[in-house]
Amino acid sequence: MADWRKKLAKASLADIMKAAFVHRILVPAFNVAYLPMVSAIVEALRRTETFALLEVSRPDITRFGAESFRAVKEAFDRFGDLSLSRLHQDHVPVIDEEGQLVDWSSLIDEALRLGYHSVMIDGSRLPLEENVRVTREVVSRAHPLGVCVEAELGAVLGHESGPLPPYEEIFASGKGFTDPEDAGRFVQETGVDWLSVAIGNIHGAISGVAKDQKKVEARLNIEHLKKIVERTGIPLVLHGGSGIRKEYVLEAIRHGITKINVGTEIRQAYEQALRTHGKIEEAQKAVTEKVEELIVTYYEIQGSARKLAEYV
Ligand code: 13P
């Protein structure tokens, strides 16, 4: 194994993400909606020598084919490559997209027991104080194990089953955008490692006919992002990565967005190829190609793993 790969394989995820933030190198996070996507995503990372996270959320398990947090961890142990990737537990909500209370505590503990490298507690539907309290609790469990914690502040809409307000209305009003002052305070009080923010990004649909349709092309309020990054100083995360206009994405990376979550686009590539060809291998090929295309022509981060290895 090349020296840079040995170095990155040994580095902690916290250090890798800090280096990525300082040097403005994007670490994309690809959602595993079906188990065979694990090896397909890793193959694209190998071909392009790019560092990324593989991540899995509750909807990936309950609505699609990721099966369980354990099954994804087992697939990652088999096909993953620590010099190019780590495994993240995406979106453990305290209140879910249907307004139901979730047993977040057990889900987080499950990922910690399984050996996930990072977890996300999503208290964004709670009042600020409650979000702080729950996030601190997760940080106190994860950090002693060397596990990073992501939290969310603001409203990244899109996963709800009801109709959304028109996109232009959300963007123009800034309704639900992360408040920069709150964000500064939240980071101070929780000790969280990365913060997911709302600056115009929305999630792709996960239910109804909309889940199979092309997502709205979102924009980002970069001025708002600048205010958040000034007050927080930690890696910021953009959820709803599918279908954001490229120029906004590149500008956001220059201003502190370090992790972008991509779900809909690669899930649809998998499902579409499976419908057309009826073979899992073809669906995997479609995912590898899509991930490669995103890395090379959209984010323009091919070779990021070598660069990160220099800085950790
Ligand atoms: P998209 O499905 O819109 O790419 O969003 C993915 C995501 O944010 C998962 O947390």
Boltz pocket constraint, residues with backbone or C-beta under 6 A from the ligand:
constraints:
  - pocket:
      binder: B
      contacts: [[A, 31], [A, 57], [A, 90], [A, 91], [A, 202], [A, 203], [A, 204], [A, 215], [A, 238], [A, 239], [A, 240], [A, 241], [A, 242], [A, 261], [A, 262], [A, 263], [A, 264], [A, 265]]
      max_distance: 6.0
